[in-house]
Amino acid sequence: MTDTKQRLRQLASPKEQKLATRMGAALLGMGTLHFVAPQPFDQLIPTELPGSARAYTYGSGVAELAVGAALLAPKTRRYGGLAAVALFIGVYPGNINMVRLYKNKPLPQRAVAWGRLPLQIPMIWAGWRVWKSTP
């Protein structure tokens, strides 16, 4: 069997390709929001971290844009999946901080903050699936 035929057999299934495309587009959108409307993201940065919250907001925005672009490009999709896993684990402390900050907010806002925590797990799993299924 030729290398080309072997490579075609190894390509990620359409399901994983679609998953990578959706994740990539979502990350590009969220990364852009970090620059267009940074204030809500600034508020999620733990005050215990050194430096300005805005620097972390912009840094995570750059990371989301880079990972999103990597997921959309077939040549970098595999490593984009792995980078997505790292990104989703890396932003988890911000989600935990959101729960802490929202403890005295109205119930709907607290529910959103708590709801974000378990949602990270399928996002991490999706990045892992893209990484493992893409040649």
LOGULO-294147 format. One record per residue (C-alpha): residue number from 0; x, y, z. Coordinates in nm, 3 decimals. Example, Ala and Ser with C-alpha at 12.3 -4.5 7.8 and 13.67 -1.06 7.14 Angstrom:
{0,{1.230,-0.450,0.780}};
{1,{1.367,-0.106,0.714}};
REM end
This chain:
{0,{0.000,0.000,0.000}};
{1,{0.133,0.344,-0.085}};
{2,{0.204,0.609,0.176}};
{3,{-0.080,0.822,0.039}};
{4,{-0.332,0.540,0.078}};
{5,{-0.210,0.468,0.431}};
{6,{-0.238,0.835,0.522}};
{7,{-0.592,0.856,0.385}};
{8,{-0.690,0.556,0.596}};
{9,{-0.546,0.722,0.906}};
{10,{-0.730,1.052,0.863}};
{11,{-0.955,1.147,1.149}};
{12,{-1.316,1.053,1.105}};
{13,{-1.554,1.322,0.982}};
{14,{-1.695,1.333,1.337}};
{15,{-1.356,1.429,1.484}};
{16,{-1.289,1.672,1.200}};
{17,{-1.622,1.842,1.273}};
{18,{-1.541,1.847,1.645}};
{19,{-1.204,2.012,1.577}};
{20,{-1.368,2.269,1.349}};
{21,{-1.633,2.358,1.607}};
{22,{-1.376,2.384,1.886}};
{23,{-1.145,2.591,1.669}};
{24,{-1.420,2.834,1.571}};
{25,{-1.539,2.866,1.932}};
{26,{-1.186,2.936,2.054}};
{27,{-1.132,3.198,1.784}};
{28,{-1.454,3.367,1.892}};
{29,{-1.368,3.358,2.263}};
{30,{-1.010,3.466,2.198}};
{31,{-1.136,3.764,2.002}};
{32,{-1.371,3.858,2.288}};
{33,{-1.071,3.878,2.521}};
{34,{-0.955,4.178,2.316}};
{35,{-1.290,4.332,2.218}};
{36,{-1.447,4.314,2.566}};
{37,{-1.171,4.229,2.818}};
{38,{-1.340,4.355,3.138}};
{39,{-1.549,4.041,3.214}};
{40,{-1.238,3.826,3.171}};
{41,{-1.029,4.057,3.389}};
{42,{-1.271,3.998,3.675}};
{43,{-1.211,3.621,3.661}};
{44,{-0.836,3.646,3.711}};
{45,{-0.742,3.552,4.068}};
{46,{-0.607,3.857,4.249}};
{47,{-0.340,3.635,4.406}};
{48,{-0.160,3.613,4.071}};
{49,{0.124,3.860,4.018}};
{50,{0.088,4.127,3.753}};
{51,{-0.216,4.286,3.598}};
{52,{-0.539,4.101,3.527}};
{53,{-0.544,4.255,3.179}};
{54,{-0.210,4.091,3.092}};
{55,{-0.359,3.751,3.181}};
{56,{-0.673,3.832,2.984}};
{57,{-0.472,3.922,2.676}};
{58,{-0.238,3.626,2.723}};
{59,{-0.525,3.380,2.744}};
{60,{-0.685,3.551,2.444}};
{61,{-0.369,3.497,2.240}};
{62,{-0.358,3.135,2.355}};
{63,{-0.721,3.078,2.254}};
{64,{-0.661,3.235,1.913}};
{65,{-0.351,3.023,1.855}};
{66,{-0.516,2.698,1.965}};
{67,{-0.829,2.777,1.764}};
{68,{-0.623,2.840,1.451}};
{69,{-0.424,2.520,1.510}};
{70,{-0.745,2.318,1.536}};
{71,{-0.878,2.459,1.209}};
{72,{-0.565,2.387,1.005}};
{73,{-0.542,2.018,0.910}};
{74,{-0.160,2.018,0.931}};
{75,{-0.161,2.142,1.292}};
{76,{-0.492,1.992,1.408}};
{77,{-0.336,1.706,1.603}};
{78,{-0.118,1.932,1.814}};
{79,{-0.403,2.182,1.835}};
{80,{-0.601,1.911,2.013}};
{81,{-0.323,1.860,2.264}};
{82,{-0.284,2.236,2.307}};
{83,{-0.661,2.259,2.368}};
{84,{-0.628,2.006,2.651}};
{85,{-0.354,2.218,2.809}};
{86,{-0.552,2.539,2.756}};
{87,{-0.871,2.402,2.910}};
{88,{-0.678,2.275,3.211}};
{89,{-0.492,2.606,3.234}};
{90,{-0.805,2.822,3.248}};
{91,{-0.972,2.601,3.509}};
{92,{-0.842,2.812,3.802}};
{93,{-1.025,3.110,3.652}};
{94,{-1.346,2.910,3.652}};
{95,{-1.290,2.812,4.014}};
{96,{-1.224,3.177,4.095}};
{97,{-1.552,3.268,3.926}};
{98,{-1.737,3.041,4.173}};
{99,{-1.558,3.214,4.458}};
{100,{-1.637,3.562,4.325}};
{101,{-2.002,3.482,4.255}};
{102,{-2.085,3.333,4.597}};
{103,{-2.301,3.635,4.688}};
{104,{-2.451,3.692,4.344}};
{105,{-2.809,3.603,4.251}};
{106,{-2.883,3.232,4.203}};
{107,{-2.879,3.235,3.818}};
{108,{-2.527,3.383,3.816}};
{109,{-2.407,3.136,4.080}};
{110,{-2.559,2.852,3.876}};
{111,{-2.366,2.964,3.568}};
{112,{-2.042,2.983,3.766}};
{113,{-2.091,2.634,3.912}};
{114,{-2.208,2.498,3.577}};
{115,{-1.884,2.596,3.409}};
{116,{-1.678,2.368,3.633}};
{117,{-1.806,2.031,3.508}};
{118,{-1.826,2.161,3.150}};
{119,{-1.446,2.177,3.138}};
{120,{-1.432,1.797,3.153}};
{121,{-1.602,1.734,2.815}};
{122,{-1.399,2.019,2.665}};
{123,{-1.076,1.856,2.783}};
{124,{-1.201,1.521,2.655}};
{125,{-1.286,1.673,2.316}};
{126,{-0.934,1.813,2.280}};
{127,{-0.795,1.473,2.374}};
{128,{-1.014,1.301,2.114}};
{129,{-0.892,1.536,1.842}};
{130,{-0.530,1.479,1.944}};
{131,{-0.562,1.100,1.956}};
{132,{-0.768,1.063,1.636}};
{133,{-0.569,1.293,1.409}};
{134,{-0.260,1.153,1.237}};
REM end
